[in-house]
Amino acid sequence: MNVILIISLFVLCLGFMSFGYYVSRGKISQSAFLVSDRNINVFSLTFSLTASCFGIWILIGPAEASTWGGIGAVIGYAAGQSFAFLYFIKIGVKVRKMLPSAKSLTEVIARRYDLKVLKLILFLTILYLYVYFCAEVTAIAKVVNLILGIPLWLTAALIIISTLIYSLKGGLKISIITDKFQFWIIIVFLIIIFFILNQKINFLSPDVIFNKPLSINIGFGGFTAGLTFFIAVFATNLFDQGIWQRVYASKNVLVLKKGFIAAFIIVFITILLLGMVGIFASFYGKIKDPSTIIFSLLINKEFLFLNLVILILSLTLVLSSLDTLIASISSLFVIHTNKFMQKKYVNNFYIIGCIFLAGSAFYISSKGLSVLYLFLLADLLCCAAVVPIFYGFYKKKIKSKNIFKSIIFGIIFGLLLFPSTDFSKSLLVGFIFDKSLFPDALSNNLLFWSFLAALCSPIIFVKKN
C-alpha cells in the first residue's frame, strides 16, 4: 500500500512540475510573469484566488483554533480570511486608479510615501511570505511522514524543488494556469473529506449543530480568540503580494469584483466547516493532538483510498500556495531591483535570492520545527502597518515620517504585550512588571491585547497630521 502512496506523491509533484515547465517554455514577458498580461477573467480569478489562498493550513488551523477558542475562534478565522477579499474589492479598485500601471502594492507605497516606509513594508511583506512558505513545507513534510514515514527532509526537498522549477520560470502566469487544475482537485477532494468526516462525527446534522457544542467558548475567551484571528488574518492579507498581483491581473474592475466575491463565499464556508469539525471532534473526545485533528480522524493504514485522498489533497493544497508564494517573492525582487541594477542582472538576482530563501526554508522544514509562533509574530508586524498605510491612501496630508513613526510605534507597543512561547507572559506583563499587577482580563489574553495594541496604537501618530 505504501508503494502506491509513494508513487502518487512523486507523480503529483513531478506532474505539476512538468506541466508548469511545459506551459512556460519559451520566453515569458515581464508583464506575463508579474501580472499575467492583466487579462484574467472571472473564472480564472476565482479559481486562482481560492487555490492560492488554500494552503495545507486549512486542514490544521481552523480545527486547532476551535479547541482553544471555540466557535468564536472559528468564526473569526473564517471571517478574517474571507472578508479581506471583500475589502480588496474597495481598496483594489482605488489602488488600481491611483497607479494603473503598477504590479504590486509596494509600487503604490513607493509613490505615496518615502523610501524608508517602502523598505519597511518590503521587509514585513517578504517576512510574512517567507514564514508562510516555511509553514506550508513543514506541514506537508509532517503529514507525509505521518502517512508514509518518509523523512521530513526528503518531502521538503521534493516539494520545494518541483515547485521552484516551474514557478521561477513562469511566475504569476503559470501559477494561475496551474491553479485552475488545483482548484478542482481541492474542491472535489474537500467534498469527499467532508462526507467522510460527517459519517464519523455527524457535524452537519441540524440536531447536533444547535446542541451543546456550540456553547463552547462563546464567552470573553471565545470573543477575544475570534477577534484576534480576525485582526491577524485580515490585516496580514492586505500585504499579501499574491493577492495584489491578482488585483492588477484582473481584466477590468467588474472582473475583480465578481472574482473576489466568489472567492469570499467559497473560503468562508470552507473554513467554517473545517472549524466545526474541530469543535465536534473535541465534544466527542476524539482529539489527541489539536494540530492534527483532521488527519487523526481520516488517516487509517487499512484504507488505501482514504489515505490517497488525504495525501493528494494535502499535496495539491501545498503546491497551489507555494507556487503563488514563490511568484510573489520573485515579483518583488524583479519590481524593486529594476530600479537599482541593470536589467541583465535582475533575473539572476531574483533567482539567486529565491533559491536562498527556499534553501533556508528547506532547512527549517526538515527540522520539523513549529512555525506557529513565528507566524503570529509576522502577523503582528503586519497589523502595526495596516492602519497607517491604508489610511494614508485616503488622507494625502499625512507625511511619510509620521507614517514610519506610527508603524514603528505600533510594532514596539505590540511586542511589549506579545506573549512568550508558552503564552504565559510578555515583556511588559511578567518580565518588566510582575504579572499580578495586571488584571486577569489582560494577563490571560495577551495575544489578543498585543494584536489590538499593534493595530490601534499607530493612530496616535497618524492623527497628529
Buried (B, 14 or more C-beta within 10 A) or exposed (E): EEEEBBEBBEEBBEBBBEBBBEBBEEEBEBBBBBBBBBBBEBBBBBBBBBBBBBBBBBBBBBBBBBBBBBBBBBBBBBBBBBBBBBBBBEBBBEBBEEBEEBBBBBBBBBEBBBEBBBBBBBEBBBBBBBBBBBBBBBBBBBBBBBBBEBBBBBBBBBBBEBBBBBBBBBBBBBBBBBBBBBBEBBBEBBEBBBEBBBEBBEBBEEEBBEEEBBEBBEEEBBBBBBBBBBBBBBBBBBBBBBBBBBBBBBBEEEBBBBBBBBBBEBBBEBBBBBBBBBBBBBBBEBBEEBBBBBBBBBBEEEEEEBBBBBBBBBBBBBBBBBBBBBBBBBBBBBBBBEEEEEEEEBBEBBBEBBEEBBEEBBEBBBEBBEBBBBBBBBBBBBBBBBBBBBBBBEEEEBBBEBBBBBBBBBBBBBBBBBBBEEBEBBBBBBEEEEBEEBEEEBBBBBBBBBBBBBBBBBBEBBEEE
